[in-house]
Amino acid sequence: MGNKTLNSAGKAKNDEFYTQISDIAKECSHYKEHFKGETIFCNCDDPYESEFIKYFALSFNHLGLKKLLASCYIGSPIANTQLSLFDYESAENKTTKSPHRIEITEVADEDAEGLRGLPLVENLLRNRKNALARLQGDGDFRSAECVEMLKEADIVVTNPPFSLFREYVAQLMEYDKKFLIIGNKNAITYKETFKLIKENKMWIGRMPMGTDMLFNVPGKYSKNFLENKKEGSAYRIVDGVIKGRSQACWFTNIDHKKRHEKFRFYRKYTAELYPHYDNYDAIEVSKVADIPEDWDGVMGVPITFLDKYNPAQFEIIGIDRYVEDNPHYGQRFKLDGKEIYARILIKMK
């Protein structure tokens, strides 16, 4: 999404960009056995407005959760919205709303249906075992009180601020936390992120990378899309409703069945179909489906390979710019003098 669009959004104080609860439910349904008996922490989520909180509250008993914790940052869009994937922050949009934390330990069956209505927090707090409190600080996930909540958590599930993705993931690793988070697909190419992927400390979630992540947007922003943006690129219309589109995917370190599905081969190597790079000793495989079954050397594949990555079948060597033996370290590979975007280097096991 372009900067002009984001800047125009910053002029409105009540813009709301929410991860759809349908997307949250589809992904989280694959981890039910991992959630059972655990404390879930949504540390970038306004208790009043987050669809993550709504999902876990509605599914509290179904998932068998022990506890649900949530906190949000004041003075950033996250306090009233979920704009993190669009990397949006504006001084004009700072809110005076105090940051809160919410702690849910029980959702009575008779109250579960009431949670579908509004206000969600009010319904949850009808149960005296649940609590809402103001945070002393600003609610930043790096603050001392939020770190204490993190220590208590077993699994973190949220949509963190895109601009702080590296630091956010580093904190999760520091405290050895399980997580299921949304990030921009381009985060795969970050040196720090890719190192974790290569070492099998983080991988792509269950949702295919080719699936559009759509976000609910306010009326004024919808108008801006229609007047200034291209449908299919910046937005899509679903059942007459305009949804913001983002190049996003799920990142996790929780195991799921898709990681162990065997890749099916349909191609064999030929020199004509698989040229060598100009500046690195590997062949170019432009489509993941075309990985040749009879090539024993190094291959460069698109980042969408991670959708099909089975660590029992393939070894990840590195990523183009940062592979150790790249003679032009920091540069992408080339074919016939033309630079190729982001290639993951792999070999058969």
Secondary structure, DSSP 8 states (H G I E B T S, - for coil): --HHHHHHHTT-TT---EE-HHHHHHHHGGGHHHHTT-EEEETT--TTT-HHHHHHHHTHHHHT-SEEEEE--TTSGGGT---GGGT---GGG------EEEEE----HHHHGGGGSS-HHHHHTTSTT-EEEE-SS---TTSHHHHHHHHH-SEEEE---GGGHHHHHHHHHHTT-EEEEEEEGGGGGSHHHHHHHHTTS-EE-SS-TTS-EEEE--HHHHHHHHHHS-BTTTEEEETTEEEEEE-EEEEESS--GGGG------B---TTTS-B-SSSSSEE--SGGG-BTT--S-EEEEGGGGGT--TTTEEEEEEGGG-TT-TTTTS--EETTEE---EEEEEE-
